[in-house]
Amino acid sequence: MDTPYYTNQEAREKIDEVLEKNAIMFTQLGKDSTKDEIQWAKDKEQTRLKRVHHLDEIFINRMLID
């Protein structure tokens, strides 16, 4: 791939930081999590991804939900 995620170290680090935060957030959900908590996590994930969308639109678009 030839997108900024793969060619720009600074963009990759910022995107990876968001992906790591999202992964941690979802691992903290459990089978006892409410539907509201799960939806909040999904919304938060999308908000974080949109915040770094400008760094690599192609890479982030694959993770965004329309």
Residue pairs with C-beta under 8 A, 6 or more apart in sequence:
1 59
3 56
3 58
3 59
4 11
4 12
4 55
4 56
4 59
5 11
5 12
5 15
5 55
5 56
5 59
6 12
8 55
8 56
11 55
11 56
14 52
14 55
15 52
15 55
15 56
15 59
15 60
18 48
18 49
18 51
18 52
21 48
22 44
22 45
22 48
22 49
25 41
25 44
25 45
26 41
26 45
29 37
29 38
29 41
42 65
46 64
46 65
49 60
49 63
49 64
50 60
50 64
52 60
53 60
53 61
53 64
